[in-house]
Amino acid sequence: MRQSPGIQSRRYRLALGPSLSKVGVAYRPTVAKDRADRREHYPIADPEEVADLESSFSEVAVALFAPGTVVECLARIVDMAEQTVDGCDGAGVVAVDSKGMVSTVAASNPLAAALDKVQVGVDEGPGLDASNLGLTFYAADLADDDRWPTFGPAAMTLNVRSVLAYSLSTDRLSALNLYGFLPAAFGATDRAQGQLFATLARVALDAAEDRAVEEHRAENLAQALRTRELIGQAQGILMERERITADQAFAVLRRASQRMNLKLREVAETLVETGESPSPPPRRPRPDGRG
């Protein structure tokens, strides 16, 4: 993918000047003088390169927001990060679970998986710092960076010299790690591309997690309704067969559930599907042989 110093949209412009290390997003002014003043500070990219970059990131956004599970979304994030951000030779995601345990949840290749595991194993690294602090960390050359005295040398044994880490989620601690073989693998424009990609990935991951919660809630509701329906059907069978009331039929099902050590739903389902009433377990013979 070609590098571009800027991206033009209908309303916003991402100003990616060669001396910038962060993405500057500014509302596109409508006054001619403001436009002229802005051009003095932010060079205007070649229209063809702008269109190319805008098209590429539009495709990235569509792909990241495709329907799927959280696991599938994470896999798309790391695969597309390696393909989208120039200088990236591997991408991984580390996350903290509900028990506070840090682990590698996705990686674009074995190298990224190994480096993420190194960070987790030695309990230090740019990805862990980005996750814990919600910031971006960049190591242009691990050979000259003393912030991670254990992780740095370990990464260099795997021929990795540059690391770029972005905070990935607002709901749980996690980070996107980008690894490069070369020193200073990620220039200013590359880091801006990475920031834009990480922002899209963060929103896509949040959407996938929200979707998973809603699907789980809907599944629980459907299961509860099905359980209620089964129990009602089983009560009806017992009421007709035994000439008893609804409360008495429910009591029969509950006693059978306790006696058979089965869930009430399972007892009701068996009765509805087979028509067989719950039967007590066979009596054990008495020691005196009387049965």
C-alpha positions in Angstrom: 0.0 0.0 0.0 1.4 3.4 -0.9 2.0 5.9 1.7 0.1 9.1 1.6 0.5 12.4 3.5 -3.2 12.9 3.7 -6.7 11.6 3.4 -9.5 13.7 2.1 -13.2 13.1 2.9 -16.3 15.1 2.3 -16.2 16.7 5.7 -13.1 15.8 7.6 -9.4 15.6 6.7 -6.8 13.5 8.4 -3.7 15.7 8.1 -0.7 13.3 8.0 2.2 15.7 7.5 5.7 14.2 7.3 6.7 15.8 10.7 3.6 14.6 12.5 3.6 11.6 14.9 -0.1 11.7 15.6 -3.2 12.0 13.5 -4.6 15.5 13.5 -8.3 15.6 12.7 -9.8 19.0 11.9 -13.2 20.1 10.7 -12.9 21.2 7.1 -13.4 25.0 7.1 -15.7 26.6 4.7 -14.1 30.1 4.6 -11.5 30.5 1.8 -9.0 32.3 4.1 -9.1 29.4 6.7 -8.5 27.0 3.8 -5.5 29.0 2.7 -4.1 29.2 6.2 -4.5 25.5 6.7 -2.7 24.7 3.5 0.3 26.5 4.8 0.6 24.1 7.7 -0.6 20.9 6.2 0.6 20.0 2.7 -2.0 18.8 0.3 -1.6 15.3 -1.0 -1.7 14.2 -4.6 -5.5 13.7 -5.4 -4.8 10.2 -6.8 -3.0 9.1 -3.6 -5.7 10.6 -1.5 -8.4 8.7 -3.4 -6.3 5.5 -3.1 -5.8 5.8 0.7 -9.5 6.7 1.2 -10.6 3.8 -0.8 -8.3 1.4 1.0 -9.5 2.4 4.5 -13.1 2.3 3.3 -12.6 -1.3 2.4 -10.8 -1.9 5.7 -13.8 -0.5 7.6 -16.3 -2.6 5.7 -14.3 -5.7 6.4 -13.7 -5.0 10.1 -17.4 -4.4 10.7 -18.5 -7.6 8.9 -20.9 -9.7 11.0 -19.3 -12.4 13.1 -18.2 -13.4 16.5 -15.7 -11.6 18.7 -13.1 -14.2 17.9 -13.7 -13.7 14.2 -13.4 -9.9 14.6 -10.1 -10.2 16.4 -8.8 -12.5 13.7 -9.7 -9.9 11.0 -8.1 -7.1 13.1 -4.7 -8.7 13.3 -4.7 -10.0 9.7 -5.7 -6.7 8.2 -3.3 -4.7 10.5 -0.4 -6.6 9.0 -1.7 -6.0 5.5 -2.7 -2.3 6.0 0.0 -0.7 8.1 3.3 -0.2 6.2 6.3 -1.6 8.0 4.2 -4.2 9.9 5.6 -7.8 9.8 3.2 -9.2 12.4 0.3 -8.1 14.5 -1.2 -9.5 17.7 -3.7 -8.6 20.4 -3.3 -9.1 24.1 -6.2 -8.7 26.5 -7.1 -9.0 30.2 -10.0 -11.3 31.0 -12.6 -11.0 33.7 -10.2 -12.7 36.2 -7.4 -10.3 35.5 -5.3 -12.8 33.5 -3.4 -11.4 30.5 -3.2 -13.6 27.4 -2.7 -13.5 23.6 -6.2 -13.6 22.0 -5.2 -13.2 18.3 -2.1 -13.1 16.1 -1.5 -12.7 12.4 1.4 -15.2 12.4 3.5 -17.3 14.8 6.1 -14.5 15.2 3.4 -12.1 16.6 2.0 -14.8 18.8 5.5 -15.6 20.2 6.2 -11.9 20.9 2.9 -11.3 22.6 3.6 -14.4 24.8 7.0 -13.0 25.7 5.4 -9.7 26.9 2.9 -11.7 29.0 5.6 -14.0 30.3 8.0 -11.3 31.4 5.2 -9.0 32.5 6.5 -6.0 30.5 6.3 -4.6 27.1 4.7 -1.8 25.0 1.5 -3.8 24.5 1.0 -4.2 28.3 1.7 -0.5 28.8 -0.7 0.5 26.1 -3.3 -1.8 27.5 -2.9 -0.6 31.1 -2.6 3.1 30.4 -4.8 3.4 27.4 -2.0 5.1 25.4 0.1 4.5 22.3 3.7 3.3 22.7 6.3 3.2 20.0 9.8 1.7 20.2 11.7 2.8 17.1 14.7 0.6 17.9 14.6 -1.9 20.8 18.4 -2.0 20.7 18.4 1.6 22.1 15.3 1.5 24.2 15.7 0.7 27.9 12.0 1.0 28.9 11.6 -2.8 28.7 14.9 -4.3 29.7 13.7 -7.9 29.5 11.3 -7.8 26.6 13.6 -5.8 24.3 16.5 -8.3 24.1 14.0 -11.2 23.8 12.3 -9.5 20.9 15.7 -8.8 19.2 16.5 -12.5 19.4 13.5 -13.0 17.0 14.9 -10.3 14.7 12.3 -7.7 15.7 13.6 -4.1 16.2 10.4 -2.0 16.1 7.2 -2.2 18.1 4.1 -0.1 17.8 1.3 -0.7 20.4 -2.2 0.9 20.5 -4.9 0.6 23.2 -7.7 -1.3 21.6 -10.8 -1.4 23.8 -12.6 1.0 26.2 -14.5 -1.8 27.9 -11.6 -4.1 28.8 -7.9 -3.8 28.9 -6.4 -4.8 25.6 -3.9 -3.7 23.0 -3.0 -4.1 19.4 0.8 -4.8 18.9 2.5 -4.2 15.5 6.0 -5.7 15.1 8.6 -4.7 12.5 11.9 -6.4 11.6 13.6 -3.1 10.7 14.7 -0.3 13.0 12.3 2.7 12.7 10.0 0.5 10.7 7.1 2.8 11.4 7.5 6.3 10.1 5.2 9.2 11.0 2.8 8.4 8.2 2.8 4.7 9.1 2.0 5.5 12.7 -0.8 7.8 11.6 -2.1 4.9 9.4 -1.9 2.6 12.5 -3.8 5.1 14.7 -6.6 5.3 12.1 -6.7 1.6 11.8 -6.6 1.1 15.6 -9.5 3.5 15.9 -11.6 1.5 13.4 -10.6 -1.7 15.0 -11.6 -0.5 18.5 -15.1 0.5 17.3 -15.5 -2.8 15.4 -14.4 -4.8 18.4 -16.8 -2.9 20.7 -19.6 -3.5 18.3 -18.8 -7.3 18.1 -18.7 -7.5 21.9 -22.1 -5.7 22.2 -23.5 -8.0 19.5 -22.3 -11.0 21.4 -24.0 -9.8 24.6 -27.3 -9.2 22.8 -27.1 -12.6 21.2 -26.4 -14.3 24.5 -29.3 -12.4 26.1 -31.7 -13.4 23.3 -30.5 -17.0 23.5 -31.2 -17.1 27.3 -34.6 -15.5 26.7 -35.5 -18.1 24.0 -34.3 -20.9 26.3 -36.4 -19.6 29.2 -39.5 -19.4 27.0 -38.9 -22.9 25.7 -38.4 -24.2 29.3 -41.7 -22.6 30.3 -43.5 -24.1 27.4 -42.1 -27.6 28.1 -43.1 -27.4 31.7 -46.6 -26.3 30.8 -47.0 -29.1 28.3 -45.8 -31.6 30.9 -48.2 -30.2 33.5 -51.0 -30.6 31.0 -50.2 -34.2 30.3 -50.1 -35.0 34.0 -53.3 -33.1 34.7 -55.2 -35.0 32.1 -53.7 -38.4 32.9 -53.8 -38.2 36.7 -56.8 -35.9 37.1 -54.9 -33.4 39.2 -54.5 -29.6 39.4 -51.8 -27.6 37.7 -50.1 -27.0 41.1 -50.2 -30.7 41.9 -48.7 -31.5 38.5 -45.9 -29.1 39.0 -45.2 -30.6 42.4 -44.9 -34.0 40.8 -42.4 -32.7 38.2 -40.4 -30.9 40.9 -40.2 -34.0 43.1 -39.2 -36.1 40.2 -36.4 -33.6 39.3 -35.1 -33.8 42.9 -35.3 -37.5 43.1 -33.7 -38.2 39.7 -31.1 -35.3 40.2 -32.1 -33.8 36.8 -33.2 -30.3 35.9 -36.9 -29.6 35.9 -36.6 -28.8 32.2 -35.1 -32.2 31.4 -37.8 -34.1 33.3 -40.5 -32.1 31.5 -38.9 -32.6 28.1 -38.7 -36.4 28.7 -42.4 -36.6 29.6 -43.4 -34.5 26.6 -41.3 -36.4 24.1 -41.9 -40.0 25.4 -45.2 -39.7 27.3 -43.7 -41.6 30.1 -44.3 -40.3 33.6 -41.2 -39.9 35.9 -40.8 -43.1 37.7 -39.0 -43.6 41.1 -35.7 -45.4 41.1 -35.7 -49.2 41.8 -35.8 -50.0 45.4 -32.7 -51.6 46.8 -33.1 -55.0 48.5 -33.0 -54.9 52.3 -30.1 -56.7 54.1 -32.6 -59.2 55.6 -33.7 -60.2 52.1 -37.3 -59.1 52.5 -37.1 -56.6 49.5 
